[in-house]
Amino acid sequence: MENIGVSIVNALNDAVKLILTFIPRLVGFLIILIVGLIVAALVSRALTFLLRKVGFDRLSERIGLTRFSNAWAYAWTRLAFWVRWSTGSSC
């Protein structure tokens, strides 16, 4: 009977150790995730500002990049619809 009690206590100790070693990893993951999201937002804003300053919108209109981009978006949408329809997915 004593062996069962010791086994249960050891199992509970192992479970607590596992949880306590997981918590710092979870906190580290969340910190890295939040910092990454902040950096991504800052880079996005800076890049948008830079491209507007350079006049990338007008340049892309002049060389036909906007029309090309719209055509590709349409093609990808049709491809996604076809793949979904052919596989029978309903979402």
PDB file of N, CA, C and O in Angstrom, chain B, residues numbered from 101:
ATOM      1  N   MET B 101       0.818  -1.195   0.000  1.00  0.00           N
ATOM      2  CA  MET B 101       0.000   0.000   0.000  1.00  0.00           C
ATOM      3  C   MET B 101       0.867   1.267   0.000  1.00  0.00           C
ATOM      4  O   MET B 101       0.522   2.284  -0.601  1.00  0.00           O
ATOM      5  N   GLU B 102       2.002   1.162   0.696  1.00  0.00           N
ATOM      6  CA  GLU B 102       2.888   2.319   0.760  1.00  0.00           C
ATOM      7  C   GLU B 102       3.492   2.632  -0.605  1.00  0.00           C
ATOM      8  O   GLU B 102       3.728   3.799  -0.918  1.00  0.00           O
ATOM      9  N   ASN B 103       3.744   1.624  -1.411  1.00  0.00           N
ATOM     10  CA  ASN B 103       4.318   1.830  -2.734  1.00  0.00           C
ATOM     11  C   ASN B 103       3.364   2.597  -3.648  1.00  0.00           C
ATOM     12  O   ASN B 103       3.795   3.408  -4.467  1.00  0.00           O
ATOM     13  N   ILE B 104       2.073   2.335  -3.503  1.00  0.00           N
ATOM     14  CA  ILE B 104       1.094   3.055  -4.326  1.00  0.00           C
ATOM     15  C   ILE B 104       1.079   4.532  -3.954  1.00  0.00           C
ATOM     16  O   ILE B 104       1.024   5.393  -4.832  1.00  0.00           O
ATOM     17  N   GLY B 105       1.127   4.828  -2.662  1.00  0.00           N
ATOM     18  CA  GLY B 105       1.147   6.225  -2.212  1.00  0.00           C
ATOM     19  C   GLY B 105       2.382   6.949  -2.708  1.00  0.00           C
ATOM     20  O   GLY B 105       2.303   8.096  -3.148  1.00  0.00           O
ATOM     21  N   VAL B 106       3.516   6.286  -2.638  1.00  0.00           N
ATOM     22  CA  VAL B 106       4.766   6.884  -3.107  1.00  0.00           C
ATOM     23  C   VAL B 106       4.707   7.099  -4.619  1.00  0.00           C
ATOM     24  O   VAL B 106       5.175   8.119  -5.124  1.00  0.00           O
ATOM     25  N   SER B 107       4.140   6.149  -5.327  1.00  0.00           N
ATOM     26  CA  SER B 107       4.017   6.283  -6.779  1.00  0.00           C
ATOM     27  C   SER B 107       3.127   7.453  -7.150  1.00  0.00           C
ATOM     28  O   SER B 107       3.430   8.192  -8.087  1.00  0.00           O
ATOM     29  N   ILE B 108       2.032   7.627  -6.425  1.00  0.00           N
ATOM     30  CA  ILE B 108       1.116   8.746  -6.709  1.00  0.00           C
ATOM     31  C   ILE B 108       1.802  10.072  -6.421  1.00  0.00           C
ATOM     32  O   ILE B 108       1.701  11.012  -7.210  1.00  0.00           O
ATOM     33  N   VAL B 109       2.504  10.149  -5.289  1.00  0.00           N
ATOM     34  CA  VAL B 109       3.215  11.390  -4.954  1.00  0.00           C
ATOM     35  C   VAL B 109       4.286  11.684  -5.993  1.00  0.00           C
ATOM     36  O   VAL B 109       4.442  12.833  -6.405  1.00  0.00           O
ATOM     37  N   ASN B 110       5.018  10.677  -6.420  1.00  0.00           N
ATOM     38  CA  ASN B 110       6.040  10.880  -7.458  1.00  0.00           C
ATOM     39  C   ASN B 110       5.419  11.332  -8.776  1.00  0.00           C
ATOM     40  O   ASN B 110       5.965  12.204  -9.452  1.00  0.00           O
ATOM     41  N   ALA B 111       4.283  10.745  -9.144  1.00  0.00           N
ATOM     42  CA  ALA B 111       3.608  11.142 -10.381  1.00  0.00           C
ATOM     43  C   ALA B 111       3.132  12.585 -10.299  1.00  0.00           C
ATOM     44  O   ALA B 111       3.261  13.340 -11.262  1.00  0.00           O
ATOM     45  N   LEU B 112       2.582  12.971  -9.149  1.00  0.00           N
ATOM     46  CA  LEU B 112       2.140  14.356  -8.982  1.00  0.00           C
ATOM     47  C   LEU B 112       3.318  15.324  -9.003  1.00  0.00           C
ATOM     48  O   LEU B 112       3.222  16.409  -9.578  1.00  0.00           O
ATOM     49  N   ASN B 113       4.422  14.938  -8.382  1.00  0.00           N
ATOM     50  CA  ASN B 113       5.626  15.781  -8.425  1.00  0.00           C
ATOM     51  C   ASN B 113       6.121  15.956  -9.857  1.00  0.00           C
ATOM     52  O   ASN B 113       6.497  17.057 -10.259  1.00  0.00           O
ATOM     53  N   ASP B 114       6.118  14.881 -10.617  1.00  0.00           N
ATOM     54  CA  ASP B 114       6.540  14.962 -12.018  1.00  0.00           C
ATOM     55  C   ASP B 114       5.610  15.874 -12.822  1.00  0.00           C
ATOM     56  O   ASP B 114       6.062  16.650 -13.664  1.00  0.00           O
ATOM     57  N   ALA B 115       4.302  15.771 -12.550  1.00  0.00           N
ATOM     58  CA  ALA B 115       3.339  16.614 -13.260  1.00  0.00           C
ATOM     59  C   ALA B 115       3.554  18.088 -12.922  1.00  0.00           C
ATOM     60  O   ALA B 115       3.509  18.943 -13.806  1.00  0.00           O
ATOM     61  N   VAL B 116       3.783  18.381 -11.661  1.00  0.00           N
ATOM     62  CA  VAL B 116       4.020  19.774 -11.254  1.00  0.00           C
ATOM     63  C   VAL B 116       5.305  20.295 -11.877  1.00  0.00           C
ATOM     64  O   VAL B 116       5.341  21.434 -12.343  1.00  0.00           O
ATOM     65  N   LYS B 117       6.365  19.483 -11.896  1.00  0.00           N
ATOM     66  CA  LYS B 117       7.631  19.888 -12.528  1.00  0.00           C
ATOM     67  C   LYS B 117       7.427  20.171 -14.011  1.00  0.00           C
ATOM     68  O   LYS B 117       7.977  21.129 -14.554  1.00  0.00           O
ATOM     69  N   LEU B 118       6.638  19.333 -14.653  1.00  0.00           N
ATOM     70  CA  LEU B 118       6.375  19.514 -16.084  1.00  0.00           C
ATOM     71  C   LEU B 118       5.644  20.818 -16.338  1.00  0.00           C
ATOM     72  O   LEU B 118       5.979  21.547 -17.271  1.00  0.00           O
ATOM     73  N   ILE B 119       4.654  21.117 -15.522  1.00  0.00           N
ATOM     74  CA  ILE B 119       3.897  22.366 -15.675  1.00  0.00           C
ATOM     75  C   ILE B 119       4.799  23.564 -15.397  1.00  0.00           C
ATOM     76  O   ILE B 119       4.763  24.557 -16.124  1.00  0.00           O
ATOM     77  N   LEU B 120       5.604  23.469 -14.344  1.00  0.00           N
ATOM     78  CA  LEU B 120       6.459  24.600 -13.985  1.00  0.00           C
ATOM     79  C   LEU B 120       7.571  24.837 -15.006  1.00  0.00           C
ATOM     80  O   LEU B 120       8.046  25.965 -15.134  1.00  0.00           O
ATOM     81  N   THR B 121       7.994  23.816 -15.727  1.00  0.00           N
ATOM     82  CA  THR B 121       8.981  24.044 -16.787  1.00  0.00           C
ATOM     83  C   THR B 121       8.320  24.527 -18.069  1.00  0.00           C
ATOM     84  O   THR B 121       8.985  25.113 -18.922  1.00  0.00           O
ATOM     85  N   PHE B 122       7.017  24.289 -18.220  1.00  0.00           N
ATOM     86  CA  PHE B 122       6.306  24.736 -19.410  1.00  0.00           C
ATOM     87  C   PHE B 122       5.986  26.228 -19.344  1.00  0.00           C
ATOM     88  O   PHE B 122       6.019  26.913 -20.366  1.00  0.00           O
ATOM     89  N   ILE B 123       5.681  26.730 -18.163  1.00  0.00           N
ATOM     90  CA  ILE B 123       5.255  28.126 -18.011  1.00  0.00           C
ATOM     91  C   ILE B 123       6.302  29.117 -18.523  1.00  0.00           C
ATOM     92  O   ILE B 123       5.934  30.028 -19.264  1.00  0.00           O
ATOM     93  N   PRO B 124       7.586  28.994 -18.172  1.00  0.00           N
ATOM     94  CA  PRO B 124       8.568  29.947 -18.729  1.00  0.00           C
ATOM     95  C   PRO B 124       8.680  29.872 -20.259  1.00  0.00           C
ATOM     96  O   PRO B 124       8.897  30.885 -20.923  1.00  0.00           O
ATOM     97  N   ARG B 125       8.533  28.678 -20.798  1.00  0.00           N
ATOM     98  CA  ARG B 125       8.569  28.551 -22.261  1.00  0.00           C
ATOM     99  C   ARG B 125       7.381  29.244 -22.897  1.00  0.00           C
ATOM    100  O   ARG B 125       7.518  29.887 -23.938  1.00  0.00           O
ATOM    101  N   LEU B 126       6.220  29.117 -22.281  1.00  0.00           N
ATOM    102  CA  LEU B 126       5.026  29.791 -22.789  1.00  0.00           C
ATOM    103  C   LEU B 126       5.179  31.303 -22.720  1.00  0.00           C
ATOM    104  O   LEU B 126       4.827  32.012 -23.663  1.00  0.00           O
ATOM    105  N   VAL B 127       5.702  31.794 -21.606  1.00  0.00           N
ATOM    106  CA  VAL B 127       5.922  33.238 -21.461  1.00  0.00           C
ATOM    107  C   VAL B 127       6.934  33.723 -22.498  1.00  0.00           C
ATOM    108  O   VAL B 127       6.738  34.776 -23.106  1.00  0.00           O
ATOM    109  N   GLY B 128       7.998  32.980 -22.702  1.00  0.00           N
ATOM    110  CA  GLY B 128       8.994  33.349 -23.716  1.00  0.00           C
ATOM    111  C   GLY B 128       8.394  33.370 -25.108  1.00  0.00           C
ATOM    112  O   GLY B 128       8.674  34.272 -25.897  1.00  0.00           O
ATOM    113  N   PHE B 129       7.568  32.380 -25.411  1.00  0.00           N
ATOM    114  CA  PHE B 129       6.894  32.342 -26.708  1.00  0.00           C
ATOM    115  C   PHE B 129       6.010  33.569 -26.896  1.00  0.00           C
ATOM    116  O   PHE B 129       6.028  34.194 -27.957  1.00  0.00           O
ATOM    117  N   LEU B 130       5.236  33.915 -25.866  1.00  0.00           N
ATOM    118  CA  LEU B 130       4.334  35.065 -25.975  1.00  0.00           C
ATOM    119  C   LEU B 130       5.115  36.372 -26.136  1.00  0.00           C
ATOM    120  O   LEU B 130       4.705  37.253 -26.893  1.00  0.00           O
ATOM    121  N   ILE B 131       6.232  36.495 -25.428  1.00  0.00           N
ATOM    122  CA  ILE B 131       7.061  37.705 -25.566  1.00  0.00           C
ATOM    123  C   ILE B 131       7.612  37.807 -26.986  1.00  0.00           C
ATOM    124  O   ILE B 131       7.559  38.873 -27.599  1.00  0.00           O
ATOM    125  N   ILE B 132       8.136  36.709 -27.503  1.00  0.00           N
ATOM    126  CA  ILE B 132       8.674  36.721 -28.875  1.00  0.00           C
ATOM    127  C   ILE B 132       7.570  37.026 -29.882  1.00  0.00           C
ATOM    128  O   ILE B 132       7.789  37.776 -30.833  1.00  0.00           O
ATOM    129  N   LEU B 133       6.395  36.455 -29.679  1.00  0.00           N
ATOM    130  CA  LEU B 133       5.272  36.702 -30.581  1.00  0.00           C
ATOM    131  C   LEU B 133       4.868  38.172 -30.579  1.00  0.00           C
ATOM    132  O   LEU B 133       4.667  38.764 -31.639  1.00  0.00           O
ATOM    133  N   ILE B 134       4.749  38.758 -29.396  1.00  0.00           N
ATOM    134  CA  ILE B 134       4.338  40.170 -29.290  1.00  0.00           C
ATOM    135  C   ILE B 134       5.396  41.085 -29.890  1.00  0.00           C
ATOM    136  O   ILE B 134       5.065  42.022 -30.617  1.00  0.00           O
ATOM    137  N   VAL B 135       6.663  40.822 -29.595  1.00  0.00           N
ATOM    138  CA  VAL B 135       7.738  41.647 -30.170  1.00  0.00           C
ATOM    139  C   VAL B 135       7.750  41.507 -31.695  1.00  0.00           C
ATOM    140  O   VAL B 135       7.936  42.493 -32.407  1.00  0.00           O
ATOM    141  N   GLY B 136       7.556  40.299 -32.188  1.00  0.00           N
ATOM    142  CA  GLY B 136       7.509  40.093 -33.634  1.00  0.00           C
ATOM    143  C   GLY B 136       6.364  40.841 -34.292  1.00  0.00           C
ATOM    144  O   GLY B 136       6.533  41.425 -35.362  1.00  0.00           O
ATOM    145  N   LEU B 137       5.199  40.826 -33.658  1.00  0.00           N
ATOM    146  CA  LEU B 137       4.056  41.563 -34.210  1.00  0.00           C
ATOM    147  C   LEU B 137       4.312  43.070 -34.216  1.00  0.00           C
ATOM    148  O   LEU B 137       3.948  43.764 -35.165  1.00  0.00           O
ATOM    149  N   ILE B 138       4.933  43.564 -33.163  1.00  0.00           N
ATOM    150  CA  ILE B 138       5.244  44.999 -33.098  1.00  0.00           C
ATOM    151  C   ILE B 138       6.255  45.368 -34.179  1.00  0.00           C
ATOM    152  O   ILE B 138       6.085  46.374 -34.868  1.00  0.00           O
ATOM    153  N   VAL B 139       7.300  44.566 -34.332  1.00  0.00           N
ATOM    154  CA  VAL B 139       8.312  44.840 -35.363  1.00  0.00           C
ATOM    155  C   VAL B 139       7.688  44.775 -36.750  1.00  0.00           C
ATOM    156  O   VAL B 139       7.981  45.612 -37.604  1.00  0.00           O
ATOM    157  N   ALA B 140       6.829  43.786 -36.979  1.00  0.00           N
ATOM    158  CA  ALA B 140       6.173  43.667 -38.288  1.00  0.00           C
ATOM    159  C   ALA B 140       5.302  44.886 -38.579  1.00  0.00           C
ATOM    160  O   ALA B 140       5.289  45.385 -39.704  1.00  0.00           O
ATOM    161  N   ALA B 141       4.581  45.362 -37.577  1.00  0.00           N
ATOM    162  CA  ALA B 141       3.741  46.545 -37.774  1.00  0.00           C
ATOM    163  C   ALA B 141       4.593  47.773 -38.081  1.00  0.00           C
ATOM    164  O   ALA B 141       4.241  48.568 -38.953  1.00  0.00           O
ATOM    165  N   LEU B 142       5.710  47.935 -37.372  1.00  0.00           N
ATOM    166  CA  LEU B 142       6.584  49.082 -37.616  1.00  0.00           C
ATOM    167  C   LEU B 142       7.215  49.020 -39.007  1.00  0.00           C
ATOM    168  O   LEU B 142       7.294  50.035 -39.699  1.00  0.00           O
ATOM    169  N   VAL B 143       7.661  47.840 -39.413  1.00  0.00           N
ATOM    170  CA  VAL B 143       8.247  47.686 -40.748  1.00  0.00           C
ATOM    171  C   VAL B 143       7.191  47.954 -41.815  1.00  0.00           C
ATOM    172  O   VAL B 143       7.485  48.584 -42.831  1.00  0.00           O
ATOM    173  N   SER B 144       5.976  47.486 -41.596  1.00  0.00           N
ATOM    174  CA  SER B 144       4.904  47.720 -42.553  1.00  0.00           C
ATOM    175  C   SER B 144       4.624  49.207 -42.705  1.00  0.00           C
ATOM    176  O   SER B 144       4.488  49.708 -43.821  1.00  0.00           O
ATOM    177  N   ARG B 145       4.538  49.909 -41.588  1.00  0.00           N
ATOM    178  CA  ARG B 145       4.289  51.357 -41.653  1.00  0.00           C
ATOM    179  C   ARG B 145       5.429  52.090 -42.338  1.00  0.00           C
ATOM    180  O   ARG B 145       5.201  52.968 -43.170  1.00  0.00           O
ATOM    181  N   ALA B 146       6.660  51.727 -41.987  1.00  0.00           N
ATOM    182  CA  ALA B 146       7.814  52.396 -42.591  1.00  0.00           C
ATOM    183  C   ALA B 146       7.879  52.133 -44.089  1.00  0.00           C
ATOM    184  O   ALA B 146       8.154  53.045 -44.869  1.00  0.00           O
ATOM    185  N   LEU B 147       7.630  50.902 -44.492  1.00  0.00           N
ATOM    186  CA  LEU B 147       7.669  50.568 -45.912  1.00  0.00           C
ATOM    187  C   LEU B 147       6.554  51.269 -46.679  1.00  0.00           C
ATOM    188  O   LEU B 147       6.767  51.750 -47.792  1.00  0.00           O
ATOM    189  N   THR B 148       5.372  51.325 -46.087  1.00  0.00           N
ATOM    190  CA  THR B 148       4.262  52.036 -46.725  1.00  0.00           C
ATOM    191  C   THR B 148       4.597  53.515 -46.888  1.00  0.00           C
ATOM    192  O   THR B 148       4.358  54.099 -47.945  1.00  0.00           O
ATOM    193  N   PHE B 149       5.150  54.116 -45.840  1.00  0.00           N
ATOM    194  CA  PHE B 149       5.534  55.525 -45.905  1.00  0.00           C
ATOM    195  C   PHE B 149       6.578  55.757 -46.991  1.00  0.00           C
ATOM    196  O   PHE B 149       6.473  56.702 -47.773  1.00  0.00           O
ATOM    197  N   LEU B 150       7.587  54.886 -47.032  1.00  0.00           N
ATOM    198  CA  LEU B 150       8.653  55.026 -48.019  1.00  0.00           C
ATOM    199  C   LEU B 150       8.125  54.879 -49.444  1.00  0.00           C
ATOM    200  O   LEU B 150       8.486  55.662 -50.323  1.00  0.00           O
ATOM    201  N   LEU B 151       7.274  53.884 -49.676  1.00  0.00           N
ATOM    202  CA  LEU B 151       6.744  53.677 -51.026  1.00  0.00           C
ATOM    203  C   LEU B 151       5.830  54.825 -51.455  1.00  0.00           C
ATOM    204  O   LEU B 151       5.789  55.176 -52.634  1.00  0.00           O
ATOM    205  N   ARG B 152       5.109  55.404 -50.517  1.00  0.00           N
ATOM    206  CA  ARG B 152       4.278  56.577 -50.862  1.00  0.00           C
ATOM    207  C   ARG B 152       5.138  57.781 -51.180  1.00  0.00           C
ATOM    208  O   ARG B 152       4.829  58.547 -52.093  1.00  0.00           O
ATOM    209  N   LYS B 153       6.237  57.955 -50.419  1.00  0.00           N
ATOM    210  CA  LYS B 153       7.138  59.076 -50.681  1.00  0.00           C
ATOM    211  C   LYS B 153       7.775  58.956 -52.062  1.00  0.00           C
ATOM    212  O   LYS B 153       7.918  59.951 -52.772  1.00  0.00           O
ATOM    213  N   VAL B 154       8.151  57.750 -52.435  1.00  0.00           N
ATOM    214  CA  VAL B 154       8.801  57.518 -53.722  1.00  0.00           C
ATOM    215  C   VAL B 154       7.799  57.646 -54.861  1.00  0.00           C
ATOM    216  O   VAL B 154       8.188  57.932 -55.994  1.00  0.00           O
ATOM    217  N   GLY B 155       6.511  57.439 -54.577  1.00  0.00           N
ATOM    218  CA  GLY B 155       5.500  57.500 -55.621  1.00  0.00           C
ATOM    219  C   GLY B 155       5.315  56.166 -56.317  1.00  0.00           C
ATOM    220  O   GLY B 155       5.105  56.118 -57.529  1.00  0.00           O
ATOM    221  N   PHE B 156       5.391  55.095 -55.566  1.00  0.00           N
ATOM    222  CA  PHE B 156       5.292  53.767 -56.147  1.00  0.00           C
ATOM    223  C   PHE B 156       3.931  53.519 -56.773  1.00  0.00           C
ATOM    224  O   PHE B 156       3.839  52.792 -57.762  1.00  0.00           O
ATOM    225  N   ASP B 157       2.877  54.099 -56.230  1.00  0.00           N
ATOM    226  CA  ASP B 157       1.536  53.931 -56.803  1.00  0.00           C
ATOM    227  C   ASP B 157       1.498  54.417 -58.250  1.00  0.00           C
ATOM    228  O   ASP B 157       1.035  53.710 -59.145  1.00  0.00           O
ATOM    229  N   ARG B 158       1.993  55.635 -58.462  1.00  0.00           N
ATOM    230  CA  ARG B 158       1.992  56.203 -59.816  1.00  0.00           C
ATOM    231  C   ARG B 158       2.897  55.413 -60.751  1.00  0.00           C
ATOM    232  O   ARG B 158       2.566  55.193 -61.916  1.00  0.00           O
ATOM    233  N   LEU B 159       4.045  54.989 -60.225  1.00  0.00           N
ATOM    234  CA  LEU B 159       4.974  54.219 -61.039  1.00  0.00           C
ATOM    235  C   LEU B 159       4.362  52.879 -61.455  1.00  0.00           C
ATOM    236  O   LEU B 159       4.499  52.463 -62.605  1.00  0.00           O
ATOM    237  N   SER B 160       3.701  52.218 -60.535  1.00  0.00           N
ATOM    238  CA  SER B 160       3.095  50.921 -60.862  1.00  0.00           C
ATOM    239  C   SER B 160       1.953  51.085 -61.856  1.00  0.00           C
ATOM    240  O   SER B 160       1.734  50.213 -62.697  1.00  0.00           O
ATOM    241  N   GLU B 161       1.226  52.191 -61.768  1.00  0.00           N
ATOM    242  CA  GLU B 161       0.161  52.461 -62.753  1.00  0.00           C
ATOM    243  C   GLU B 161       0.772  52.676 -64.132  1.00  0.00           C
ATOM    244  O   GLU B 161       0.254  52.181 -65.133  1.00  0.00           O
ATOM    245  N   ARG B 162       1.881  53.421 -64.179  1.00  0.00           N
ATOM    246  CA  ARG B 162       2.511  53.728 -65.461  1.00  0.00           C
ATOM    247  C   ARG B 162       3.058  52.497 -66.165  1.00  0.00           C
ATOM    248  O   ARG B 162       2.935  52.375 -67.383  1.00  0.00           O
ATOM    249  N   ILE B 163       3.659  51.588 -65.415  1.00  0.00           N
ATOM    250  CA  ILE B 163       4.261  50.424 -66.055  1.00  0.00           C
ATOM    251  C   ILE B 163       3.289  49.253 -66.165  1.00  0.00           C
ATOM    252  O   ILE B 163       3.644  48.207 -66.708  1.00  0.00           O
ATOM    253  N   GLY B 164       2.078  49.413 -65.663  1.00  0.00           N
ATOM    254  CA  GLY B 164       1.068  48.377 -65.817  1.00  0.00           C
ATOM    255  C   GLY B 164       1.091  47.310 -64.741  1.00  0.00           C
ATOM    256  O   GLY B 164       0.475  46.256 -64.898  1.00  0.00           O
ATOM    257  N   LEU B 165       1.785  47.566 -63.665  1.00  0.00           N
ATOM    258  CA  LEU B 165       1.880  46.584 -62.592  1.00  0.00           C
ATOM    259  C   LEU B 165       0.539  46.377 -61.900  1.00  0.00           C
ATOM    260  O   LEU B 165       0.226  45.262 -61.484  1.00  0.00           O
ATOM    261  N   THR B 166      -0.243  47.422 -61.775  1.00  0.00           N
ATOM    262  CA  THR B 166      -1.541  47.309 -61.120  1.00  0.00           C
ATOM    263  C   THR B 166      -2.460  46.389 -61.906  1.00  0.00           C
ATOM    264  O   THR B 166      -3.133  45.535 -61.329  1.00  0.00           O
ATOM    265  N   ARG B 167      -2.489  46.559 -63.203  1.00  0.00           N
ATOM    266  CA  ARG B 167      -3.320  45.708 -64.051  1.00  0.00           C
ATOM    267  C   ARG B 167      -2.863  44.255 -63.975  1.00  0.00           C
ATOM    268  O   ARG B 167      -3.682  43.340 -63.894  1.00  0.00           O
ATOM    269  N   PHE B 168      -1.543  44.052 -64.001  1.00  0.00           N
ATOM    270  CA  PHE B 168      -0.964  42.714 -63.887  1.00  0.00           C
ATOM    271  C   PHE B 168      -1.322  42.082 -62.539  1.00  0.00           C
ATOM    272  O   PHE B 168      -1.670  40.903 -62.475  1.00  0.00           O
ATOM    273  N   SER B 169      -1.237  42.857 -61.483  1.00  0.00           N
ATOM    274  CA  SER B 169      -1.555  42.367 -60.143  1.00  0.00           C
ATOM    275  C   SER B 169      -3.022  41.966 -60.037  1.00  0.00           C
ATOM    276  O   SER B 169      -3.346  40.932 -59.453  1.00  0.00           O
ATOM    277  N   ASN B 170      -3.900  42.779 -60.597  1.00  0.00           N
ATOM    278  CA  ASN B 170      -5.333  42.459 -60.568  1.00  0.00           C
ATOM    279  C   ASN B 170      -5.632  41.185 -61.352  1.00  0.00           C
ATOM    280  O   ASN B 170      -6.472  40.383 -60.944  1.00  0.00           O
ATOM    281  N   ALA B 171      -4.947  41.000 -62.475  1.00  0.00           N
ATOM    282  CA  ALA B 171      -5.161  39.795 -63.274  1.00  0.00           C
ATOM    283  C   ALA B 171      -4.719  38.556 -62.509  1.00  0.00           C
ATOM    284  O   ALA B 171      -5.405  37.534 -62.541  1.00  0.00           O
ATOM    285  N   TRP B 172      -3.588  38.632 -61.824  1.00  0.00           N
ATOM    286  CA  TRP B 172      -3.120  37.493 -61.043  1.00  0.00           C
ATOM    287  C   TRP B 172      -4.050  37.196 -59.882  1.00  0.00           C
ATOM    288  O   TRP B 172      -4.294  36.030 -59.570  1.00  0.00           O
ATOM    289  N   ALA B 173      -4.579  38.238 -59.229  1.00  0.00           N
ATOM    290  CA  ALA B 173      -5.509  38.021 -58.122  1.00  0.00           C
ATOM    291  C   ALA B 173      -6.754  37.293 -58.625  1.00  0.00           C
ATOM    292  O   ALA B 173      -7.266  36.396 -57.955  1.00  0.00           O
ATOM    293  N   TYR B 174      -7.233  37.677 -59.795  1.00  0.00           N
ATOM    294  CA  TYR B 174      -8.399  37.014 -60.383  1.00  0.00           C
ATOM    295  C   TYR B 174      -8.087  35.550 -60.708  1.00  0.00           C
ATOM    296  O   TYR B 174      -8.909  34.665 -60.472  1.00  0.00           O
ATOM    297  N   ALA B 175      -6.891  35.307 -61.252  1.00  0.00           N
ATOM    298  CA  ALA B 175      -6.499  33.940 -61.608  1.00  0.00           C
ATOM    299  C   ALA B 175      -6.391  33.067 -60.365  1.00  0.00           C
ATOM    300  O   ALA B 175      -6.845  31.923 -60.377  1.00  0.00           O
ATOM    301  N   TRP B 176      -5.801  33.583 -59.294  1.00  0.00           N
ATOM    302  CA  TRP B 176      -5.680  32.808 -58.057  1.00  0.00           C
ATOM    303  C   TRP B 176      -7.041  32.525 -57.448  1.00  0.00           C
ATOM    304  O   TRP B 176      -7.262  31.444 -56.902  1.00  0.00           O
ATOM    305  N   THR B 177      -7.955  33.483 -57.535  1.00  0.00           N
ATOM    306  CA  THR B 177      -9.299  33.269 -57.000  1.00  0.00           C
ATOM    307  C   THR B 177      -9.999  32.156 -57.765  1.00  0.00           C
ATOM    308  O   THR B 177     -10.632  31.287 -57.165  1.00  0.00           O
ATOM    309  N   ARG B 178      -9.887  32.181 -59.082  1.00  0.00           N
ATOM    310  CA  ARG B 178     -10.508  31.123 -59.888  1.00  0.00           C
ATOM    311  C   ARG B 178      -9.879  29.766 -59.597  1.00  0.00           C
ATOM    312  O   ARG B 178     -10.583  28.758 -59.536  1.00  0.00           O
ATOM    313  N   LEU B 179      -8.559  29.730 -59.419  1.00  0.00           N
ATOM    314  CA  LEU B 179      -7.886  28.477 -59.103  1.00  0.00           C
ATOM    315  C   LEU B 179      -8.348  27.933 -57.746  1.00  0.00           C
ATOM    316  O   LEU B 179      -8.611  26.739 -57.608  1.00  0.00           O
ATOM    317  N   ALA B 180      -8.443  28.803 -56.766  1.00  0.00           N
ATOM    318  CA  ALA B 180      -8.893  28.370 -55.441  1.00  0.00           C
ATOM    319  C   ALA B 180     -10.319  27.844 -55.503  1.00  0.00           C
ATOM    320  O   ALA B 180     -10.639  26.844 -54.859  1.00  0.00           O
ATOM    321  N   PHE B 181     -11.183  28.508 -56.272  1.00  0.00           N
ATOM    322  CA  PHE B 181     -12.559  28.041 -56.421  1.00  0.00           C
ATOM    323  C   PHE B 181     -12.584  26.666 -57.077  1.00  0.00           C
ATOM    324  O   PHE B 181     -13.319  25.782 -56.638  1.00  0.00           O
ATOM    325  N   TRP B 182     -11.789  26.482 -58.123  1.00  0.00           N
ATOM    326  CA  TRP B 182     -11.773  25.204 -58.833  1.00  0.00           C
ATOM    327  C   TRP B 182     -11.280  24.076 -57.933  1.00  0.00           C
ATOM    328  O   TRP B 182     -11.859  22.989 -57.919  1.00  0.00           O
ATOM    329  N   VAL B 183     -10.210  24.334 -57.182  1.00  0.00           N
ATOM    330  CA  VAL B 183      -9.665  23.307 -56.288  1.00  0.00           C
ATOM    331  C   VAL B 183     -10.687  22.943 -55.223  1.00  0.00           C
ATOM    332  O   VAL B 183     -10.874  21.767 -54.911  1.00  0.00           O
ATOM    333  N   ARG B 184     -11.339  23.935 -54.675  1.00  0.00           N
ATOM    334  CA  ARG B 184     -12.348  23.675 -53.656  1.00  0.00           C
ATOM    335  C   ARG B 184     -13.530  22.915 -54.228  1.00  0.00           C
ATOM    336  O   ARG B 184     -14.042  21.989 -53.599  1.00  0.00           O
ATOM    337  N   TRP B 185     -13.958  23.301 -55.409  1.00  0.00           N
ATOM    338  CA  TRP B 185     -15.110  22.643 -56.019  1.00  0.00           C
ATOM    339  C   TRP B 185     -14.774  21.200 -56.385  1.00  0.00           C
ATOM    340  O   TRP B 185     -15.593  20.299 -56.204  1.00  0.00           O
ATOM    341  N   SER B 186     -13.552  20.987 -56.907  1.00  0.00           N
ATOM    342  CA  SER B 186     -13.181  19.647 -57.353  1.00  0.00           C
ATOM    343  C   SER B 186     -12.937  18.696 -56.177  1.00  0.00           C
ATOM    344  O   SER B 186     -13.104  17.485 -56.321  1.00  0.00           O
ATOM    345  N   THR B 187     -12.545  19.227 -55.025  1.00  0.00           N
ATOM    346  CA  THR B 187     -12.324  18.352 -53.870  1.00  0.00           C
ATOM    347  C   THR B 187     -13.584  18.162 -53.043  1.00  0.00           C
ATOM    348  O   THR B 187     -13.605  17.332 -52.135  1.00  0.00           O
ATOM    349  N   GLY B 188     -14.629  18.912 -53.337  1.00  0.00           N
ATOM    350  CA  GLY B 188     -15.887  18.759 -52.631  1.00  0.00           C
ATOM    351  C   GLY B 188     -15.923  19.451 -51.280  1.00  0.00           C
ATOM    352  O   GLY B 188     -16.800  19.164 -50.465  1.00  0.00           O
ATOM    353  N   SER B 189     -14.991  20.352 -51.031  1.00  0.00           N
ATOM    354  CA  SER B 189     -14.995  21.075 -49.756  1.00  0.00           C
ATOM    355  C   SER B 189     -16.173  22.031 -49.706  1.00  0.00           C
ATOM    356  O   SER B 189     -16.568  22.609 -50.719  1.00  0.00           O
ATOM    357  N   SER B 190     -16.723  22.188 -48.522  1.00  0.00           N
ATOM    358  CA  SER B 190     -17.893  23.071 -48.398  1.00  0.00           C
ATOM    359  C   SER B 190     -17.719  24.070 -47.284  1.00  0.00           C
ATOM    360  O   SER B 190     -18.548  24.133 -46.376  1.00  0.00           O
ATOM    361  N   CYS B 191     -16.667  24.846 -47.331  1.00  0.00           N
ATOM    362  CA  CYS B 191     -16.495  25.866 -46.300  1.00  0.00           C
ATOM    363  C   CYS B 191     -16.209  27.191 -46.922  1.00  0.00           C
ATOM    364  O   CYS B 191     -16.032  28.181 -46.212  1.00  0.00           O
TER     365      CYS B 191
END
